[in-house]
Amino acid sequence: MTSKSVATALTLYRSRTLTLQQAATVGGCSTAELEESARAYAPTGGTSASDD
């Protein structure tokens, strides 16, 4: 599993081109590892409506 393959897999998963299982296969990792990577690289939102 390389960071480039995981990044590609995450991009394809987020764009709904691949399922989580397919993206994990492309990334060369398990679905759990891919989910963990997705959380680690999730954009941090600025303010939300509840912050008002």
Phi, psi and omega in degrees: 000120176251158181296327179292318180291324177292319178298318177297315179299317179297319179299314180293323178292314181294330178276003179063026175281324180235155171283170178300318180295318178295318180296322178297320177297314178299319182283349180071036181217177178277164177297324179297317179295321180293318177299319178297318178295321180298319178294321182294327183254013179293138178295139177270122182290153177286254178255150177246172181300329181285348180278349183293000000 
